[in-house]
Amino acid sequence: MTQDLLDVTFAALADPTRRAILARLAHGEATVTELAEPFAMSQPAISKHLKVLERAGLVARGRDAQRRPCRLVAEPLKDATEWLGGYRRYWDGAFSKLDAVLEGELRHPESQGETD
């Protein structure tokens, strides 16, 4: 994934409304009307959020007679997760080092340097 696509993906995910829309679409297709239901905002406002998600490649709109259902496109999320995976390895290593230090202190409490 190029840096530009990653930037667009994370920018789209930065908004809680857009994350909620993606969470809803993870359960199946929905129309703009259906997506707007749980929010205290207009359909045009939801449509603006959908356009951001579409530009990021996270949502696609279809056509089913009069309906235009939206669906989740998860590939950019996979790419973002892979990018974040490098940081997960970092934190796993940091926690492993911390575990080793704590394990050593628990085994040898006298080495904590208590002074009275």
Secondary structure as the mmCIF struct_conf table of DSSP 4:
data_model
#
loop_
_struct_conf.conf_type_id
_struct_conf.id
_struct_conf.beg_label_comp_id
_struct_conf.beg_label_asym_id
_struct_conf.beg_label_seq_id
_struct_conf.end_label_comp_id
_struct_conf.end_label_asym_id
_struct_conf.end_label_seq_id
HELX_RH_AL_P HELX_RH_AL_P1 GLN A 3 LEU A 13
TURN_TY1_P TURN_TY1_P1 ALA A 14 ALA A 14
BEND BEND1 ASP A 15 ASP A 15
HELX_RH_AL_P HELX_RH_AL_P2 PRO A 16 LEU A 25
TURN_TY1_P TURN_TY1_P2 ALA A 26 HIS A 27
STRN STRN1 ALA A 30 ALA A 30
HELX_RH_AL_P HELX_RH_AL_P3 VAL A 32 ALA A 36
TURN_TY1_P TURN_TY1_P3 GLU A 37 PRO A 38
BEND BEND2 PHE A 39 MET A 41
HELX_RH_AL_P HELX_RH_AL_P4 GLN A 43 ARG A 55
TURN_TY1_P TURN_TY1_P4 ALA A 56 GLY A 57
BEND BEND3 LEU A 58 LEU A 58
STRN STRN2 VAL A 59 ARG A 61
STRN STRN3 ASP A 64 ASP A 64
TURN_TY1_P TURN_TY1_P5 ALA A 65 GLN A 66
STRN STRN4 ARG A 67 ARG A 67
STRN STRN5 CYS A 70 LEU A 72
HELX_RH_AL_P HELX_RH_AL_P5 GLU A 75 ARG A 107
HELX_RH_3T_P HELX_RH_3T_P1 PRO A 109 GLN A 112
#
